[in-house]
Amino acid sequence: MDVMPLLLLVAGSAAVAGLARRTPVAAPLLLVAAGLAASYIPGIPDYTLDPHIVLPLLLPPLLHTAALDSSYLDLRANLRPVALLSFGYVLFATLVVGWAAYLLIPDLPLAAAMVLGAVVAPPDAVAATAIARKLGLPSRITTILQGESLVNDATAITAYKVALAAAVGVGATWGDGIREFAVASLGGIGIGVVLMVPLHWLRCRLRDEALLENTLSLLIPFTAYAAAEQVGASGVLAVVVVGLYLGHRSWQVDFETRLQEEAVWKVVSFVLESAVFALIGLQLPVVLRGLGEFGTGRALGYAAVVFAVVVVARYVWVFPATYLPRALSARIRTREPDTHWTAPVIVGWAGMRGVVSLAIAFSVPAVVHGGGPFPARNLVLFLTFTTVLATLVVQGLTLPPLIRALRLPARDPQAETLAEAQAQNDASRAAEARLDELLEDPRNALPGPLSDRLRTVLERRRNAVWERLGTVNAETGESVDETYRRLSRDMIDAERRVFVELRDARRIDDEMLRTLLRRLDLEEAAAYRERA
């Protein structure tokens, strides 16, 4: 197996994603554009999107890391809008886009049109949530977009399987579809529930073995996905349930495990997300070569209509799903805050499609049950590619200016800092009370300077957040707390240089150097995380 194309893909996509951090353009958009441009460079190999690799090998870790970073409590608080989008909207979009394609494209069977509808139905919120966080959108909108992207792939894949069974001639009734959807959904959730507790128990039993715990962490999403798929359930839902539970309980594992796990999954997520968005752009030559009997102009006309239907269908669903439940239920009106009209506008426009749609499309078989070709398979691939590309470029590029133009109420950093300071104050006082209790025991006797140092650390932690609310230095633009941390890090750098000089002078060995540097690294990491 030639690994050079894979290395080129990973290295190139990582470089472009790194460049995107220095530009106002969201990384997914720049990666797709770079992939499109690279696909026409002579000598660049063809990168064919293999669904047997993308779905079981790339989708589980991406879902797992998103679930770990999601808030179970926030998702539970927004369960209704998330469910309406991830289940209701995906099924609605499947039917609307499929029916429109059936009416638009001559000789396209209804079942094959529904396959196309299921393929382009699930939005991928990676780009949308990245933009939402960058622009400081209200957390509820970000939570809803995140929650939708966690679950909607399972709905789309199930709908695709039902439509595909009818298209290839295996046969599928409405009853079969409902039964398969129930088995996939309930089975995936059930597998996740069965696995999440023992996996968390095992992680806690491996306390103080951070390397083993993180090795287990890397295996968890693949294990959950494979276990669910083996019994015909939704691997996507199994991964999401396990990830949400482990993320909610992450405070119970060792601190070193958390530090390593966060770093590991950040790297995995960065590399995979960069590679899959670059792959979208690199698919263009493959898709165009397979267009076959459909002319480019005619296919582009179909693509424009499908894109328009995808955009309109999302708004047709989002606005009623936002306001009808409030109009029909006094309980919802009482329990939930009023929704400003700008929120559904943003959620509706944030329906960018991604690599999952392409992976599902490439899994469409070339032949049907009787041995004949799958009807308009090449056109389905082309329309999927153009829909993904159009949503990423058109909606992705216009979403930031739309958000600015609508002037949504942004997060209040002062209020967030105040809430953080109050939480830290309560925690520090509890820790101080616990310290007093421990020091009363003669077995915990400490010299005065050491016990004072413990109290100083608590006081420093308690005051750090409050200081962020204070005035800034007129010359440096820093708060007192930021200046303190900068000076602290400069002092750490000075210590680090001395340790290296001592190693080079052979006064300490490399093993001792690594031990000393690790202590400094942990102190510096703590200072950095406080600032972040």
C-alpha angles and dihedrals in degrees: 000000000000108000096182095088089050092050090048091051095049095043095044096046092046090051092050092046089051090050090050090062088067095050133064090240117100112249096240091057094048091047093053091048091048091049091051092050093045092051089070097047110110112249096024106130123235113264108205114195105233110201090201087065102034099050102043099028107032104027099057097056092043091051092044095053091046090050092048090054094045124092115242090198093051091047091050090050089052097037095125098055091040092051092045090055102037096044110014099040095044092053091044092050091048091056097041097045092041093051092046091051090048091054094041104046117060117234093007108140116232093240092054090047089053088052088058090047093053092046096056096035103089117077119215108223097194093101094037096051091045089056092043093054093044092054095041099243117183109283093238092064092047091048092051093049091047093047092049093053092048095059109021094079090064091053093048095047091050092048089048092053092052093048091044092053089057093043096052093046100253089119131234131192129198087259091053090050094050091046093050092046091051093047093048095046101040092036093051092049090045094051089049092050091048093050102039099071099047091043091053090045090053091049091052092047089055090060113153089022099095095164092054092045093052092046087055089047091057091051097046100081093047091047093050093045095047094045092053096043090049091065096040095259129127111281089191093061092044091054092046095049093049093045094050092050095047091046091050090050098039091111089072095065127080117286092235090055091052092050093048094041093052091050093045095050092045089057093044092048093046094050096043096044091047092049097046095050091048087050090058091061094042091057095073099092091046092050095045093049090054095050090098118165096011114090118232094241093049092046091049089053090054089046093055091051093047091049091050091049091049092052096043094044091056092055092044087058102035100055097049091041088054100046108023096068089051091049093049100041126055089190092061091047090052098042101042130054120249113276115230114223091242092066097066089043090059094041090049094051092045093073099117116161124222150181096309090067091051093046092052091047093052089052091064104116120244094227135039128229094277094051100260125122119277106258113260093341092156091051091051089054092048094048091048091051094047092047092051092046095045094049092048094047103033100036096029095053095043098042096081095050090044090054091049093046093051091048096215114196102269126212113282106236091193092054091047092049091048091051090048091049092050091049091048091048092054092046094047093050090050089051091048091052089050090050091053089050093050094047091056088069110086090218089066096050113149132182112260096253092054095049089047089052091056090052091047091054090052092048091048092051092047094050097042096079095042090055090060087068092056133088124294131234108265092217102042101025089229129132119233089257093052091050090050091052093046092052090045091054091047089053090049090052089053091052091047092054091051092051090052092048090051090051092049089050088053092240090123129021129237094260091058090045091056091049093051094044091050090057090051091045091055091049091049092046090052091052092048094048091050090054092047 
